[in-house]
Amino acid sequence: MPPSVAVVTDSTAYLPAVPGVTVVPVQVVARGIPRDEDTYTGDLAGLTTSRPSPSRFAACYDALAAAGATGVVSIHLSGELSGTVQSAAVAAEGAPVPVEVVDSRSIAMGLGYPVLAAARSAAAGASLAAVADAARRTAAVTRTFFYVDTLEYLRRSGRIGAATSLFGSALMIRPLLHIVDGRISLLEKVRTSGRAIARLEDLAVEAAAELDGVEVAVQHMGARGRAEMLGERLSKRVAGVAEVRVVEVGAVIGAHVGPGMLGVTVASYEG
């Protein structure tokens, strides 16, 4: 018998198909034409993004209720980066079953890991409140660090937050960024891409050491070779890691970070 609590997320989690999890796509807009993220394969330059409408979430919640769900936990990318979580909250008000909306305060696998935690909890038959709490607990201890080849995409999108001071010296440094309080902020400045990637590895190992059980994701945009090598090194250096996965992000994140992005997310794992 399927769990009575359904889990919903958006496409920026970049998860494979997960039983019990429904994905609502975030859209990209190219030359004025909106498309679901997973259908876009064109150039990232000039691309903008668009949150799903409340009506799209409402249709999702209605369908899940009709299929037998007695409640929904809807987990989304940071409200500081997108209005997606607000659209979900608007739709939740009129849903035919109770809906708990959770702001992951992150994106990509920083969102994906809270979703997986919620899905495991729902599959075990947990209550609506317990499933939402599983997502929030994981989100609270999840850390994401990343490196970009160029700051131009973040500058254009306005998602750079406290790192705006970098622009004057952008050609002289390689920034390491992280997500803090739902926003993208500067963590460190290094001189070369090689040093940036090595520092990503160290940061991930340090973050993992603070957790009892751990999962790690290496995320990239058009940099699979570098991502796979980083993943192999982390699998050897992170003690007791449950899994190291390599994930390519899609057009929504790509529109804001550009090609060459490499990032690491470290999350707690509750089996």
KOLLUM-544985 format. One record per residue (C-alpha): residue number from 0; x, y, z negated. Coordinates in pm, whole numbers, plus 32768, in hexadecimal, padded with zeros to 4 digits. Each point is the difference from the previous one (the first is absolute). Example, Ala and Ser with C-alpha at 12.3 -4.5 7.8 and 13.67 -1.06 7.14 Angstrom:
REM residues 2
{doza: 0 X: 84CE Y: 7E3E Z: 7CF4} $
{doza: 1 X: 8089 Y: 8158 Z: 8042} $
***
This chain:
REM residues 271
{doza: 0 X: 8000 Y: 8000 Z: 8000} $
{doza: 1 X: 8096 Y: 8154 Z: 8063} $
{doza: 2 X: 8048 Y: 80FF Z: 7EEF} $
{doza: 3 X: 7EDF Y: 80E9 Z: 7FB3} $
{doza: 4 X: 80E5 Y: 812F Z: 7FF0} $
{doza: 5 X: 8077 Y: 806E Z: 8157} $
{doza: 6 X: 813F Y: 80C7 Z: 803A} $
{doza: 7 X: 8018 Y: 8114 Z: 8105} $
{doza: 8 X: 8133 Y: 80C0 Z: 806F} $
{doza: 9 X: 806F Y: 80CD Z: 812B} $
{doza: 10 X: 80EC Y: 7FAD Z: 811B} $
{doza: 11 X: 812B Y: 80B7 Z: 7F67} $
{doza: 12 X: 8036 Y: 7ED8 Z: 7F14} $
{doza: 13 X: 8089 Y: 7F42 Z: 8131} $
{doza: 14 X: 7FA0 Y: 7EB0 Z: 7F73} $
{doza: 15 X: 7FBF Y: 7EC5 Z: 80C9} $
{doza: 16 X: 7EA0 Y: 7F71 Z: 7FE7} $
{doza: 17 X: 7FBA Y: 7FB9 Z: 7E90} $
{doza: 18 X: 7ECF Y: 7F33 Z: 7F93} $
{doza: 19 X: 7F07 Y: 80DC Z: 7F4C} $
{doza: 20 X: 8098 Y: 8147 Z: 807E} $
{doza: 21 X: 7F53 Y: 80DE Z: 8103} $
{doza: 22 X: 80CB Y: 810B Z: 80B5} $
{doza: 23 X: 7F6F Y: 814E Z: 806F} $
{doza: 24 X: 80E4 Y: 809B Z: 810A} $
{doza: 25 X: 8096 Y: 815B Z: 7FE1} $
{doza: 26 X: 8002 Y: 80B3 Z: 814E} $
{doza: 27 X: 8108 Y: 80AE Z: 80CD} $
{doza: 28 X: 7FB4 Y: 8119 Z: 80F1} $
{doza: 29 X: 80C1 Y: 8015 Z: 8147} $
{doza: 30 X: 7FAD Y: 8116 Z: 80F7} $
{doza: 31 X: 7EBD Y: 8041 Z: 7F47} $
{doza: 32 X: 7F8B Y: 7E95 Z: 8014} $
{doza: 33 X: 7FD4 Y: 7F47 Z: 7EB3} $
{doza: 34 X: 8057 Y: 7E8F Z: 7FF6} $
{doza: 35 X: 8016 Y: 7EFB Z: 7EF2} $
{doza: 36 X: 8169 Y: 7FDD Z: 7F93} $
{doza: 37 X: 8025 Y: 7E96 Z: 8068} $
{doza: 38 X: 7F98 Y: 804C Z: 8167} $
{doza: 39 X: 8103 Y: 8112 Z: 803E} $
{doza: 40 X: 814C Y: 7FA7 Z: 80A4} $
{doza: 41 X: 806F Y: 814E Z: 8092} $
{doza: 42 X: 8101 Y: 8107 Z: 7FA7} $
{doza: 43 X: 8009 Y: 807E Z: 7E99} $
{doza: 44 X: 805A Y: 8163 Z: 8063} $
{doza: 45 X: 7ED9 Y: 80ED Z: 7FE8} $
{doza: 46 X: 7F2B Y: 7EFB Z: 7F53} $
{doza: 47 X: 7F1B Y: 806B Z: 7EE4} $
{doza: 48 X: 7F38 Y: 7F2C Z: 7F0F} $
{doza: 49 X: 7E95 Y: 7FFB Z: 7F8F} $
{doza: 50 X: 7F5E Y: 7F5E Z: 7ED2} $
{doza: 51 X: 7EDE Y: 7F0E Z: 802E} $
{doza: 52 X: 7EAD Y: 80A7 Z: 7FDA} $
{doza: 53 X: 7F24 Y: 7FBB Z: 7ED0} $
{doza: 54 X: 7F07 Y: 7F5B Z: 80EB} $
{doza: 55 X: 8105 Y: 7EFF Z: 8064} $
{doza: 56 X: 803A Y: 7FA4 Z: 7E96} $
{doza: 57 X: 7E89 Y: 7FFC Z: 7FC1} $
{doza: 58 X: 7FCF Y: 7F06 Z: 811A} $
{doza: 59 X: 8118 Y: 7F29 Z: 7F6E} $
{doza: 60 X: 7F69 Y: 8000 Z: 7EA2} $
{doza: 61 X: 7EA5 Y: 7FB4 Z: 808C} $
{doza: 62 X: 8085 Y: 7ED7 Z: 80C6} $
{doza: 63 X: 80B9 Y: 7F72 Z: 7ED3} $
{doza: 64 X: 7ECB Y: 8020 Z: 7F24} $
{doza: 65 X: 7F2F Y: 7F55 Z: 810C} $
{doza: 66 X: 80FF Y: 7EE3 Z: 8006} $
{doza: 67 X: 7FD5 Y: 7FCA Z: 7E8A} $
{doza: 68 X: 80FB Y: 80E3 Z: 7F52} $
{doza: 69 X: 7F81 Y: 807C Z: 7EB0} $
{doza: 70 X: 810A Y: 810F Z: 7FEC} $
{doza: 71 X: 811C Y: 809B Z: 80C8} $
{doza: 72 X: 8158 Y: 807E Z: 7F9F} $
{doza: 73 X: 8075 Y: 80F4 Z: 810C} $
{doza: 74 X: 8177 Y: 804D Z: 7FF0} $
{doza: 75 X: 80A2 Y: 8107 Z: 80DB} $
{doza: 76 X: 8131 Y: 80CF Z: 8052} $
{doza: 77 X: 8057 Y: 812B Z: 7F2B} $
{doza: 78 X: 7F00 Y: 8115 Z: 7FF4} $
{doza: 79 X: 8125 Y: 80F4 Z: 800C} $
{doza: 80 X: 8056 Y: 7F82 Z: 815D} $
{doza: 81 X: 7EA7 Y: 7FC0 Z: 8098} $
{doza: 82 X: 7E8D Y: 803A Z: 7FC8} $
{doza: 83 X: 7FBB Y: 7E8B Z: 802B} $
{doza: 84 X: 7FC2 Y: 7FC1 Z: 7E8F} $
{doza: 85 X: 7F0D Y: 8126 Z: 7FF8} $
{doza: 86 X: 7F3B Y: 7F6C Z: 8122} $
{doza: 87 X: 7FEF Y: 7EB6 Z: 7F44} $
{doza: 88 X: 7F84 Y: 80B2 Z: 7EC6} $
{doza: 89 X: 7EED Y: 80B5 Z: 80BF} $
{doza: 90 X: 7F88 Y: 7EB8 Z: 8099} $
{doza: 91 X: 8010 Y: 7F51 Z: 7EAE} $
{doza: 92 X: 7EF6 Y: 80E9 Z: 7F73} $
{doza: 93 X: 7EF6 Y: 7F71 Z: 80E7} $
{doza: 94 X: 8077 Y: 7E98 Z: 8011} $
{doza: 95 X: 7F05 Y: 7EE8 Z: 7FB4} $
{doza: 96 X: 80F3 Y: 7F61 Z: 7F05} $
{doza: 97 X: 80F4 Y: 809E Z: 7F06} $
{doza: 98 X: 8143 Y: 8078 Z: 80A4} $
{doza: 99 X: 813F Y: 8050 Z: 7F40} $
{doza: 100 X: 80E2 Y: 80E3 Z: 80CE} $
{doza: 101 X: 8174 Y: 7FED Z: 7FAB} $
{doza: 102 X: 8104 Y: 80FE Z: 8072} $
{doza: 103 X: 8145 Y: 7F39 Z: 801F} $
{doza: 104 X: 80CA Y: 8146 Z: 7FF7} $
{doza: 105 X: 80D9 Y: 7F63 Z: 810D} $
{doza: 106 X: 7FF8 Y: 7F79 Z: 8163} $
{doza: 107 X: 8071 Y: 7ECF Z: 80CD} $
{doza: 108 X: 8061 Y: 7EE6 Z: 7F12} $
{doza: 109 X: 7FE5 Y: 80F5 Z: 7EE1} $
{doza: 110 X: 7E8F Y: 7FDB Z: 8053} $
{doza: 111 X: 8019 Y: 7E99 Z: 8078} $
{doza: 112 X: 807B Y: 7F70 Z: 7EB9} $
{doza: 113 X: 7EE1 Y: 808E Z: 7F30} $
{doza: 114 X: 7F13 Y: 7F73 Z: 8108} $
{doza: 115 X: 80A0 Y: 7EA7 Z: 7FE3} $
{doza: 116 X: 7FE8 Y: 800F Z: 7E85} $
{doza: 117 X: 7E8E Y: 8056 Z: 8019} $
{doza: 118 X: 7FC5 Y: 7EE9 Z: 80FB} $
{doza: 119 X: 80A2 Y: 7EFF Z: 7F19} $
{doza: 120 X: 7F2C Y: 807C Z: 7EDE} $
{doza: 121 X: 7EBF Y: 7FF5 Z: 80CE} $
{doza: 122 X: 804F Y: 7EA2 Z: 807E} $
{doza: 123 X: 8022 Y: 7F8F Z: 7E96} $
{doza: 124 X: 7E9D Y: 8078 Z: 7FBD} $
{doza: 125 X: 8056 Y: 813A Z: 7F3A} $
{doza: 126 X: 7F02 Y: 8113 Z: 7FC0} $
{doza: 127 X: 7FEE Y: 8145 Z: 80C7} $
{doza: 128 X: 80B3 Y: 80BE Z: 7EEA} $
{doza: 129 X: 8110 Y: 7EF6 Z: 7FE0} $
{doza: 130 X: 8043 Y: 7FFB Z: 8177} $
{doza: 131 X: 801F Y: 817C Z: 8007} $
{doza: 132 X: 80E3 Y: 7FF3 Z: 7ECF} $
{doza: 133 X: 80E4 Y: 7F03 Z: 80AB} $
{doza: 134 X: 802D Y: 80F5 Z: 8120} $
{doza: 135 X: 8040 Y: 8126 Z: 7F18} $
{doza: 136 X: 80FE Y: 7F41 Z: 7F2B} $
{doza: 137 X: 80C7 Y: 7F9D Z: 8132} $
{doza: 138 X: 7FED Y: 815C Z: 8097} $
{doza: 139 X: 807F Y: 809B Z: 7EBC} $
{doza: 140 X: 814B Y: 7F41 Z: 8008} $
{doza: 141 X: 8039 Y: 7FEF Z: 8179} $
{doza: 142 X: 8127 Y: 80C7 Z: 8086} $
{doza: 143 X: 8041 Y: 8067 Z: 8169} $
{doza: 144 X: 8142 Y: 8091 Z: 808B} $
{doza: 145 X: 8046 Y: 804F Z: 816D} $
{doza: 146 X: 80F0 Y: 8098 Z: 80F8} $
{doza: 147 X: 7FAB Y: 80B9 Z: 8143} $
{doza: 148 X: 80DF Y: 8041 Z: 812A} $
{doza: 149 X: 7F69 Y: 815A Z: 802D} $
{doza: 150 X: 7F32 Y: 80EC Z: 7F28} $
{doza: 151 X: 7F53 Y: 8095 Z: 8130} $
{doza: 152 X: 7ECD Y: 7F1F Z: 7FEB} $
{doza: 153 X: 7FCE Y: 8046 Z: 7E8E} $
{doza: 154 X: 8030 Y: 8175 Z: 803E} $
{doza: 155 X: 7EF5 Y: 8005 Z: 810D} $
{doza: 156 X: 7F0A Y: 7F36 Z: 7F33} $
{doza: 157 X: 8028 Y: 80D0 Z: 7EC4} $
{doza: 158 X: 802A Y: 7EC4 Z: 7F2B} $
{doza: 159 X: 815E Y: 8050 Z: 7F83} $
{doza: 160 X: 7F9A Y: 8098 Z: 7EB0} $
{doza: 161 X: 8128 Y: 8065 Z: 7F26} $
{doza: 162 X: 80FE Y: 7FAD Z: 810F} $
{doza: 163 X: 7FBE Y: 813D Z: 80C9} $
{doza: 164 X: 8151 Y: 808C Z: 7F92} $
{doza: 165 X: 80A7 Y: 7EF9 Z: 80D9} $
{doza: 166 X: 7FA7 Y: 809C Z: 814C} $
{doza: 167 X: 8118 Y: 80FE Z: 8005} $
{doza: 168 X: 8108 Y: 7EF1 Z: 7FDF} $
{doza: 169 X: 7F4B Y: 7EE0 Z: 80A6} $
{doza: 170 X: 8115 Y: 7FC0 Z: 80FB} $
{doza: 171 X: 8104 Y: 7FDB Z: 7EED} $
{doza: 172 X: 7F59 Y: 7F04 Z: 7F1B} $
{doza: 173 X: 7F3D Y: 7EBC Z: 8000} $
{doza: 174 X: 7EE0 Y: 801E Z: 7F0A} $
{doza: 175 X: 7F86 Y: 7EEB Z: 7F1F} $
{doza: 176 X: 7E94 Y: 803A Z: 7FAA} $
{doza: 177 X: 7F0D Y: 7F63 Z: 7F0D} $
{doza: 178 X: 7E92 Y: 8018 Z: 7FA6} $
{doza: 179 X: 7FBA Y: 80AA Z: 7EB5} $
{doza: 180 X: 7EA3 Y: 8052 Z: 7F7E} $
{doza: 181 X: 7F7B Y: 7FA8 Z: 8158} $
{doza: 182 X: 80E1 Y: 80F3 Z: 80BB} $
{doza: 183 X: 813B Y: 7FDB Z: 80D2} $
{doza: 184 X: 8129 Y: 809C Z: 7F4D} $
{doza: 185 X: 8177 Y: 8017 Z: 802B} $
{doza: 186 X: 80C0 Y: 7F07 Z: 7F2A} $
{doza: 187 X: 8168 Y: 8024 Z: 8073} $
{doza: 188 X: 80D4 Y: 8085 Z: 811D} $
{doza: 189 X: 8112 Y: 7F2F Z: 809E} $
{doza: 190 X: 80E8 Y: 803C Z: 8125} $
{doza: 191 X: 7FCF Y: 7ED1 Z: 80E1} $
{doza: 192 X: 7EEC Y: 7F0F Z: 8061} $
{doza: 193 X: 80D8 Y: 7EDD Z: 7F8D} $
{doza: 194 X: 8020 Y: 8098 Z: 7EA7} $
{doza: 195 X: 7E8A Y: 8047 Z: 7FF9} $
{doza: 196 X: 7FAB Y: 7E94 Z: 8048} $
{doza: 197 X: 80F9 Y: 7F83 Z: 7EFC} $
{doza: 198 X: 7F68 Y: 80EC Z: 7F03} $
{doza: 199 X: 7EA1 Y: 7F82 Z: 8056} $
{doza: 200 X: 8077 Y: 7EA3 Z: 7FAA} $
{doza: 201 X: 808D Y: 8071 Z: 7EB1} $
{doza: 202 X: 7EC7 Y: 80C1 Z: 7FA7} $
{doza: 203 X: 7F27 Y: 7ED1 Z: 8047} $
{doza: 204 X: 80DB Y: 7F1F Z: 7F28} $
{doza: 205 X: 7FF4 Y: 80FD Z: 7EE3} $
{doza: 206 X: 7E85 Y: 8020 Z: 8015} $
{doza: 207 X: 7FD3 Y: 7E85 Z: 800C} $
{doza: 208 X: 80D0 Y: 7FD4 Z: 7EC6} $
{doza: 209 X: 7EF5 Y: 80BD Z: 7F3A} $
{doza: 210 X: 7EF1 Y: 7EFF Z: 8056} $
{doza: 211 X: 7FC6 Y: 7E9F Z: 7F80} $
{doza: 212 X: 7F7B Y: 7F77 Z: 814A} $
{doza: 213 X: 8043 Y: 80B0 Z: 8147} $
{doza: 214 X: 7FA5 Y: 8011 Z: 8171} $
{doza: 215 X: 80C4 Y: 80C9 Z: 80FD} $
{doza: 216 X: 7FA2 Y: 8083 Z: 8157} $
{doza: 217 X: 80EC Y: 809A Z: 80FE} $
{doza: 218 X: 7F40 Y: 80E1 Z: 80ED} $
{doza: 219 X: 8075 Y: 8097 Z: 8144} $
{doza: 220 X: 7F9B Y: 80BD Z: 8136} $
{doza: 221 X: 80AE Y: 7F70 Z: 8130} $
{doza: 222 X: 812C Y: 7F88 Z: 7F34} $
{doza: 223 X: 7FC2 Y: 7E8D Z: 7FD0} $
{doza: 224 X: 816F Y: 7F9B Z: 800E} $
{doza: 225 X: 8064 Y: 80EB Z: 7EE7} $
{doza: 226 X: 7ECA Y: 7FA0 Z: 7F3B} $
{doza: 227 X: 8044 Y: 7E8B Z: 8018} $
{doza: 228 X: 8169 Y: 802B Z: 7F93} $
{doza: 229 X: 7F92 Y: 80D1 Z: 7ED7} $
{doza: 230 X: 7EFA Y: 7EFC Z: 7FA8} $
{doza: 231 X: 8105 Y: 7EEB Z: 8004} $
{doza: 232 X: 80E3 Y: 80C2 Z: 7F16} $
{doza: 233 X: 7EE5 Y: 804B Z: 7F10} $
{doza: 234 X: 7F92 Y: 7E95 Z: 7FF5} $
{doza: 235 X: 815B Y: 7FAE Z: 7F7A} $
{doza: 236 X: 8021 Y: 8124 Z: 7F10} $
{doza: 237 X: 7EA6 Y: 8012 Z: 7F5E} $
{doza: 238 X: 7FEC Y: 7EF3 Z: 7EF5} $
{doza: 239 X: 7EBF Y: 7F36 Z: 7FF5} $
{doza: 240 X: 7F5C Y: 80B2 Z: 8124} $
{doza: 241 X: 7EBB Y: 7F56 Z: 8067} $
{doza: 242 X: 8019 Y: 8071 Z: 8169} $
{doza: 243 X: 80BA Y: 80F3 Z: 80E1} $
{doza: 244 X: 7F2F Y: 805C Z: 812D} $
{doza: 245 X: 805A Y: 80D5 Z: 812E} $
{doza: 246 X: 7EE7 Y: 80DA Z: 8083} $
{doza: 247 X: 7FF1 Y: 80E9 Z: 812A} $
{doza: 248 X: 7F24 Y: 812C Z: 7FBA} $
{doza: 249 X: 7F07 Y: 8082 Z: 80FE} $
{doza: 250 X: 7FB1 Y: 8141 Z: 80B4} $
{doza: 251 X: 7F6A Y: 80BB Z: 7ED6} $
{doza: 252 X: 8143 Y: 7FF3 Z: 7F39} $
{doza: 253 X: 80CD Y: 8013 Z: 813E} $
{doza: 254 X: 7F5E Y: 814C Z: 8056} $
{doza: 255 X: 8087 Y: 8091 Z: 7EBB} $
{doza: 256 X: 8159 Y: 7F5C Z: 7FE4} $
{doza: 257 X: 8067 Y: 7FB6 Z: 8166} $
{doza: 258 X: 80C6 Y: 7ED8 Z: 8089} $
{doza: 259 X: 8121 Y: 7F78 Z: 7F35} $
{doza: 260 X: 7F59 Y: 8019 Z: 7EAB} $
{doza: 261 X: 8071 Y: 7EFA Z: 7F06} $
{doza: 262 X: 7F5E Y: 7FD8 Z: 7EAC} $
{doza: 263 X: 7FED Y: 7F17 Z: 7ED7} $
{doza: 264 X: 7ED9 Y: 7FC4 Z: 7F16} $
{doza: 265 X: 802B Y: 7F49 Z: 7EB7} $
{doza: 266 X: 7ECE Y: 7F82 Z: 7F46} $
{doza: 267 X: 7FAE Y: 7F27 Z: 7ED7} $
{doza: 268 X: 7F76 Y: 7EA8 Z: 8048} $
{doza: 269 X: 7EEE Y: 7F5A Z: 7F36} $
{doza: 270 X: 7FCF Y: 7EA0 Z: 8083} $
***
